[in-house]
Amino acid sequence: MERDHGWIHTLLEEAENERMHLMTFMKLRKPGVLFRSAVIVTQGLFMNGFFFMYLISPRLCHRFVGYLEEEAVHTYTDILNAMDDGRLAEFAAKPAPQIAIDYWKLPQNANMRQVVENVRADESNHRDVNHTFASIDPDETNPYIGKH
């Protein structure tokens, strides 16, 4: 065991935040057994491959996640644009789930557009954190300590 220079706290916060994204969107739609099973199998396969890749090259893994998060930012931006131009107007106006209102401290009358704005901001932060972790040495102190 060796000191992690404060990295674990930021990574755990990211994991919790991603869990809240999942919980929020799960409230909108109740996936069936087949879909849930497919997700579990896919996660199991990916997690094992990612674990072994992280043992070989943590930098590559953080860079990969940084690019995934960057794509998520683009996707959520596209969703917000579709909400604004009317293609997803009904979804934009849908009330935010209570779990999202509580987590992001949104007003009680918040809608899904506000939720997506917050999720996009989170993904943007995750992108920056992972690109930063890919760029620094593992023995460097986490530059985000105290910022999250």
C-alpha atoms as a printed R data frame, in Angstrom:
    type eleno elety resid chain resno       x      y       z
1   ATOM     1    CA   MET     A     1   0.000  0.000   0.000
2   ATOM     2    CA   GLU     A     2   1.169  3.475  -0.762
3   ATOM     3    CA   ARG     A     3  -0.178  6.986  -0.480
4   ATOM     4    CA   ASP     A     4  -2.576  7.992  -3.271
5   ATOM     5    CA   HIS     A     5  -1.849 11.753  -2.965
6   ATOM     6    CA   GLY     A     6  -5.551 12.503  -2.595
7   ATOM     7    CA   TRP     A     7  -6.704 10.959  -5.870
8   ATOM     8    CA   ILE     A     8  -9.152  8.461  -4.357
9   ATOM     9    CA   HIS     A     9 -11.412 11.126  -2.849
10  ATOM    10    CA   THR     A    10 -11.971 12.813  -6.196
11  ATOM    11    CA   LEU     A    11 -12.513  9.501  -7.978
12  ATOM    12    CA   LEU     A    12 -15.024  8.357  -5.342
13  ATOM    13    CA   GLU     A    13 -16.886 11.666  -5.658
14  ATOM    14    CA   GLU     A    14 -17.024 11.138  -9.430
15  ATOM    15    CA   ALA     A    15 -18.341  7.612  -8.980
16  ATOM    16    CA   GLU     A    16 -21.050  8.804  -6.583
17  ATOM    17    CA   ASN     A    17 -21.991 11.595  -8.977
18  ATOM    18    CA   GLU     A    18 -22.286  9.158 -11.890
19  ATOM    19    CA   ARG     A    19 -24.445  6.918  -9.695
20  ATOM    20    CA   MET     A    20 -26.767  9.864  -9.095
21  ATOM    21    CA   HIS     A    21 -27.021 10.430 -12.849
22  ATOM    22    CA   LEU     A    22 -28.060  6.801 -13.225
23  ATOM    23    CA   MET     A    23 -30.543  6.958 -10.353
24  ATOM    24    CA   THR     A    24 -32.072 10.146 -11.769
25  ATOM    25    CA   PHE     A    25 -32.603  8.736 -15.238
26  ATOM    26    CA   MET     A    26 -33.816  5.401 -13.834
27  ATOM    27    CA   LYS     A    27 -36.671  7.329 -12.190
28  ATOM    28    CA   LEU     A    28 -37.839  8.431 -15.636
29  ATOM    29    CA   ARG     A    29 -37.991  4.978 -17.103
30  ATOM    30    CA   LYS     A    30 -38.229  1.606 -15.439
31  ATOM    31    CA   PRO     A    31 -36.049 -0.731 -17.535
32  ATOM    32    CA   GLY     A    32 -37.136 -4.336 -17.869
33  ATOM    33    CA   VAL     A    33 -35.246 -7.472 -16.890
34  ATOM    34    CA   LEU     A    34 -33.718 -7.972 -20.344
35  ATOM    35    CA   PHE     A    35 -32.307 -4.439 -20.493
36  ATOM    36    CA   ARG     A    36 -30.989 -4.614 -16.919
37  ATOM    37    CA   SER     A    37 -29.356 -7.971 -17.640
38  ATOM    38    CA   ALA     A    38 -27.679 -6.606 -20.766
39  ATOM    39    CA   VAL     A    39 -26.348 -3.646 -18.779
40  ATOM    40    CA   ILE     A    40 -24.983 -5.892 -16.015
41  ATOM    41    CA   VAL     A    41 -23.233 -8.205 -18.503
42  ATOM    42    CA   THR     A    42 -21.784 -5.239 -20.423
43  ATOM    43    CA   GLN     A    43 -20.599 -3.572 -17.216
44  ATOM    44    CA   GLY     A    44 -19.008 -6.813 -16.043
45  ATOM    45    CA   LEU     A    45 -17.094 -7.244 -19.284
46  ATOM    46    CA   PHE     A    46 -16.018 -3.607 -19.457
47  ATOM    47    CA   MET     A    47 -15.039 -3.427 -15.779
48  ATOM    48    CA   ASN     A    48 -12.747 -6.427 -16.056
49  ATOM    49    CA   GLY     A    49 -11.070 -5.132 -19.199
50  ATOM    50    CA   PHE     A    50 -10.734 -1.644 -17.737
51  ATOM    51    CA   PHE     A    51  -9.296 -3.032 -14.478
52  ATOM    52    CA   PHE     A    52  -6.542 -4.897 -16.312
53  ATOM    53    CA   MET     A    53  -5.861 -1.919 -18.570
54  ATOM    54    CA   TYR     A    54  -5.596  0.323 -15.482
55  ATOM    55    CA   LEU     A    55  -2.952 -2.006 -14.069
56  ATOM    56    CA   ILE     A    56  -0.973 -1.564 -17.281
57  ATOM    57    CA   SER     A    57  -1.567  2.147 -17.960
58  ATOM    58    CA   PRO     A    58  -3.582  4.329 -15.580
59  ATOM    59    CA   ARG     A    59  -2.837  7.352 -17.776
60  ATOM    60    CA   LEU     A    60  -4.389  5.711 -20.819
61  ATOM    61    CA   CYS     A    61  -7.487  4.830 -18.782
62  ATOM    62    CA   HIS     A    62  -7.902  8.376 -17.449
63  ATOM    63    CA   ARG     A    63  -7.415  9.788 -20.948
64  ATOM    64    CA   PHE     A    64 -10.004  7.331 -22.308
65  ATOM    65    CA   VAL     A    65 -12.513  8.320 -19.621
66  ATOM    66    CA   GLY     A    66 -11.748 11.986 -20.293
67  ATOM    67    CA   TYR     A    67 -12.692 11.495 -23.943
68  ATOM    68    CA   LEU     A    68 -15.832  9.543 -22.979
69  ATOM    69    CA   GLU     A    69 -16.864 12.396 -20.713
70  ATOM    70    CA   GLU     A    70 -16.134 14.872 -23.495
71  ATOM    71    CA   GLU     A    71 -18.517 12.956 -25.747
72  ATOM    72    CA   ALA     A    72 -21.098 13.006 -22.947
73  ATOM    73    CA   VAL     A    73 -20.810 16.811 -22.813
74  ATOM    74    CA   HIS     A    74 -21.436 16.962 -26.581
75  ATOM    75    CA   THR     A    75 -24.395 14.599 -26.258
76  ATOM    76    CA   TYR     A    76 -26.007 16.580 -23.436
77  ATOM    77    CA   THR     A    77 -25.387 19.801 -25.387
78  ATOM    78    CA   ASP     A    78 -27.210 18.257 -28.357
79  ATOM    79    CA   ILE     A    79 -30.073 17.271 -26.049
80  ATOM    80    CA   LEU     A    80 -30.292 20.805 -24.656
81  ATOM    81    CA   ASN     A    81 -30.315 22.223 -28.202
82  ATOM    82    CA   ALA     A    82 -33.099 19.798 -29.151
83  ATOM    83    CA   MET     A    83 -35.039 20.898 -26.075
84  ATOM    84    CA   ASP     A    84 -34.603 24.556 -27.013
85  ATOM    85    CA   ASP     A    85 -35.582 24.191 -30.648
86  ATOM    86    CA   GLY     A    86 -38.698 22.168 -29.844
87  ATOM    87    CA   ARG     A    87 -37.623 18.675 -30.889
88  ATOM    88    CA   LEU     A    88 -37.644 17.569 -27.235
89  ATOM    89    CA   ALA     A    89 -39.986 20.216 -25.821
90  ATOM    90    CA   GLU     A    90 -42.179 17.677 -24.021
91  ATOM    91    CA   PHE     A    91 -39.153 16.068 -22.351
92  ATOM    92    CA   ALA     A    92 -37.724 19.488 -21.405
93  ATOM    93    CA   ALA     A    93 -40.929 20.456 -19.625
94  ATOM    94    CA   LYS     A    94 -41.266 17.158 -17.777
95  ATOM    95    CA   PRO     A    95 -40.927 17.633 -14.002
96  ATOM    96    CA   ALA     A    96 -37.553 16.733 -12.550
97  ATOM    97    CA   PRO     A    97 -37.509 13.607 -10.376
98  ATOM    98    CA   GLN     A    98 -37.334 14.358  -6.653
99  ATOM    99    CA   ILE     A    99 -33.962 12.605  -6.416
100 ATOM   100    CA   ALA     A   100 -32.532 15.178  -8.885
101 ATOM   101    CA   ILE     A   101 -34.145 18.082  -7.042
102 ATOM   102    CA   ASP     A   102 -32.595 16.900  -3.787
103 ATOM   103    CA   TYR     A   103 -29.155 16.079  -5.214
104 ATOM   104    CA   TRP     A   104 -28.606 19.264  -7.239
105 ATOM   105    CA   LYS     A   105 -30.649 21.436  -4.851
106 ATOM   106    CA   LEU     A   106 -33.016 22.465  -7.633
107 ATOM   107    CA   PRO     A   107 -36.259 24.329  -7.021
108 ATOM   108    CA   GLN     A   108 -39.278 22.111  -6.376
109 ATOM   109    CA   ASN     A   109 -40.755 23.088  -9.749
110 ATOM   110    CA   ALA     A   110 -37.571 22.154 -11.680
111 ATOM   111    CA   ASN     A   111 -37.889 20.486 -15.047
112 ATOM   112    CA   MET     A   112 -35.764 18.041 -17.025
113 ATOM   113    CA   ARG     A   113 -33.972 20.824 -18.864
114 ATOM   114    CA   GLN     A   114 -32.503 21.957 -15.549
115 ATOM   115    CA   VAL     A   115 -31.528 18.383 -14.739
116 ATOM   116    CA   VAL     A   116 -29.753 17.937 -18.078
117 ATOM   117    CA   GLU     A   117 -27.921 21.252 -17.566
118 ATOM   118    CA   ASN     A   118 -26.598 19.980 -14.232
119 ATOM   119    CA   VAL     A   119 -25.652 16.583 -15.622
120 ATOM   120    CA   ARG     A   120 -23.762 18.257 -18.473
121 ATOM   121    CA   ALA     A   121 -21.883 20.450 -15.984
122 ATOM   122    CA   ASP     A   122 -20.950 17.347 -13.987
123 ATOM   123    CA   GLU     A   123 -19.718 15.572 -17.115
124 ATOM   124    CA   SER     A   124 -17.649 18.607 -18.037
125 ATOM   125    CA   ASN     A   125 -16.015 18.474 -14.624
126 ATOM   126    CA   HIS     A   126 -15.356 14.735 -14.966
127 ATOM   127    CA   ARG     A   127 -13.771 15.368 -18.372
128 ATOM   128    CA   ASP     A   128 -11.393 17.930 -16.888
129 ATOM   129    CA   VAL     A   129 -10.510 15.767 -13.886
130 ATOM   130    CA   ASN     A   130  -9.698 12.711 -15.986
131 ATOM   131    CA   HIS     A   131  -7.659 14.637 -18.540
132 ATOM   132    CA   THR     A   132  -5.756 16.208 -15.634
133 ATOM   133    CA   PHE     A   133  -5.121 12.814 -14.008
134 ATOM   134    CA   ALA     A   134  -3.917 11.496 -17.377
135 ATOM   135    CA   SER     A   135  -1.444 14.383 -17.593
136 ATOM   136    CA   ILE     A   136   0.159 14.234 -14.150
137 ATOM   137    CA   ASP     A   137   2.421 11.635 -12.580
138 ATOM   138    CA   PRO     A   138   0.756  9.146 -10.203
139 ATOM   139    CA   ASP     A   139   2.899 10.423  -7.333
140 ATOM   140    CA   GLU     A   140   1.780 14.040  -7.823
141 ATOM   141    CA   THR     A   141  -0.750 15.488  -5.419
142 ATOM   142    CA   ASN     A   142  -4.318 15.691  -6.652
143 ATOM   143    CA   PRO     A   143  -4.787 19.309  -7.789
144 ATOM   144    CA   TYR     A   144  -8.526 19.057  -7.043
145 ATOM   145    CA   ILE     A   145  -8.201 18.463  -3.315
146 ATOM   146    CA   GLY     A   146 -10.578 20.850  -1.610
147 ATOM   147    CA   LYS     A   147 -12.284 21.908  -4.867
148 ATOM   148    CA   HIS     A   148 -14.992 19.236  -4.886
